[in-house]
Amino acid sequence: MYEHPLSLWSDNKPLHGQNALVVGDAAGITDPLLAEGIRPSMFTGVKAAAAIANAIAGDSSALPEYSSIVHQAWGEEYVWAQRLSGLFFKLPGVAYKVGVKRPTAAQIMSQILCGQTRYTDITDKAIKTLKRSFLPGQG
Ligand SMILES: Cc1cc2nc3c(=O)[nH]c(=O)nc-3n(C[C@H](O)[C@H](O)[C@H](O)COP(=O)(O)OP(=O)(O)OC[C@H]3O[C@@H](n4cnc5c(N)ncnc54)[C@H](O)[C@@H]3O)c2cc1C
């Protein structure tokens, strides 16, 4: 058995240096709830390539803009994913029943993985559902 740590997103850090960009796992871009890392890594790779091309063409703000693009596209979403994961992984038994066994939950997670639904749209409701299941009368 080997352990393979996941490079989960924790907060928005600068992803650029003077002549460098970080992408994928090096940028800590893995979803803190679902641990999806491939799609966001590809996104950062594509955006980094475009930023490098713009920088070579003389755009001095291209590298800092890369950090902003990634923060807006993923960081803002991951704030919500992190809130949900904080509750989800604290109560694995309840979370499994409410969040994994429910067919609708699986469907929502699939939509997130396909980029069709955003955490922004579902987190409030999901947290209320989780809370209701272990604190009847709440939410
Ligand atoms: C156990 C596990 C399960 C996962 N399951 C999923 C999943 O189901 N779905 C999902 O979306 N994500 C999953 N992930 C996350 C996903 O694998 C990563 O987020 C993604 O592969 C990151 O891509 P990357 O290109 O940044 O890094 P990597 O895919 O790790 O690529 C980095 C490459 O650089 C090479 N390298 C390292 N150092 C050097 C060096 N000095 N010189 C030359 N080459 C070097 C490495 O050998 C590697 O090939 C999983 C991760 C783990 C650990």
The ligand as an ORCA input file, in Angstrom:
! r2SCAN-3c Opt
* xyz 0 1
  C      -4.785      8.487     -5.523
  C      -5.292      9.651     -6.326
  C      -6.518      9.557     -6.984
  C      -7.000     10.630     -7.760
  N      -8.190     10.493     -8.411
  C      -8.637     11.507     -9.182
  C      -9.846     11.365     -9.926
  O     -10.518     10.333     -9.890
  N     -10.257     12.418    -10.694
  C      -9.547     13.583    -10.741
  O      -9.968     14.511    -11.426
  N      -8.399     13.735    -10.055
  C      -7.911     12.728     -9.288
  N      -6.733     12.874     -8.595
  C      -5.997     14.145     -8.690
  C      -5.267     14.213    -10.024
  O      -4.565     12.998    -10.242
  C      -4.262     15.371     -9.986
  O      -4.892     16.545     -9.498
  C      -3.727     15.647    -11.394
  O      -3.128     14.482    -11.921
  C      -2.692     16.765    -11.330
  O      -2.125     16.935    -12.608
  P      -0.714     17.600    -12.726
  O      -0.405     17.604    -14.192
  O      -0.674     18.891    -11.989
  O       0.295     16.649    -11.940
  P       0.699     15.135    -12.280
  O      -0.387     14.405    -12.992
  O       1.198     14.579    -10.964
  O       1.892     15.310    -13.301
  C       3.147     15.805    -12.844
  C       4.207     15.037    -13.640
  O       5.487     15.651    -13.421
  C       6.434     14.635    -13.259
  N       7.559     15.208    -12.503
  C       7.620     15.490    -11.181
  N       8.817     16.024    -10.874
  C       9.529     16.073    -12.029
  C      10.833     16.524    -12.354
  N      11.637     17.038    -11.443
  N      11.216     16.443    -13.647
  C      10.391     15.946    -14.595
  N       9.118     15.505    -14.351
  C       8.719     15.574    -13.075
  C       5.706     13.552    -12.490
  O       6.337     12.306    -12.665
  C       4.330     13.583    -13.185
  O       4.284     12.752    -14.320
  C      -6.234     11.823     -7.842
  C      -4.993     11.906     -7.183
  C      -4.543     10.854     -6.423
  C      -3.206     10.982     -5.729
*
